[in-house]
Amino acid sequence: MKEMRGIIKGSYVLGQKIIDGLILQLLFIVYTLRGAVILGFFPALAAVFQVIYLEITGKSGKFKPAFEQFYKENFKISNHTSVALKL
């Protein structure tokens, strides 16, 4: 099979980024609902930012394990920070 070049490669990369964004949105919605909306919003938002950061720095692998790990590790911290910011 030939190596992709030019507009074909560009459209493939763009399509992959769009799919990654949709997966990230789906994870955000699912984990927000999982956390009973109010308690799940800020931890899910923090996990989204962490996954985007890992993607930008090139340290990313699969989205779901990284998202889940950060969500669980920082659930309390994110909620405490959000309460402090609301006051």
N, C-alpha and C positions, 0 to 999 in steps of 0.2 A: 504494500500500500504506500502511496506517495505521502510525503510530508506536507502538512497543510501550510499554505503561504498566503500572504496578501489578505484580501477581503474575506476569504473563507475562514482563515485563522482568526481574524478580528471578530467576525460574527460569532464564531464558536466561543471565543473567550467572553464576549459580551453576553451571550446566552447563558453561559455557565455562571457568570456573576449575577445575572437576574435570578436564576434558579436558586443560587446560594442566598440571595436576599429574601426570596419567598420562603425558603426553609427557615431562615432566621425569624421572620415575622410569625410563621406558624408556631415555632417554639416559644416565642414571646407570648402569644395569645394563650397557648395551652398552659404554660407555667403561670401566667397571671391568673387564669381561672382556677388552676390547681391550688394556688395560694389564697383562695377565697377573695379574689379581686383586690381588695384593699391591702391585704398583707402580701400579696404576690406581685403587685405592680413594680415596686422599686427593686426588689431582688431580680426580677426578670429583666428590668431595664439595665441594671448593672451587669448582668450576665451578657446581654446583647453588646454592650460597650466593650466588655472583656473579649468576646469572640471577635469583634471587629478589630480590636487592637492586636490580637494574635494573628489575624489575617493580614493586617498591614505590615507587621514585623516579620511575617513569613514563618512563624512558629506554629501555624495551625495544622490540624489534621482533620478529623471529623468534627462537625459542628456540635452534634448532640452530646457526646461525652464531655467536651469542654464546657458547654453550656450547663449541663447537669451538675458537673463538679463545682463550677463557680457559683451556681444558684444555691446549692446545698451548703457550701462552705461559708457563704456570706449572707445567708438569709437574715440572721439576727442583726448583723452589722448594718446591712442596707436599710432595714426597717427602723433601727435606732437613728440612723442618719436622716432618714426621711422625716421622722417625728421632730428631730431637732431643726430641720430646715423649714418645717411647717410653722413652727412657733415663732 
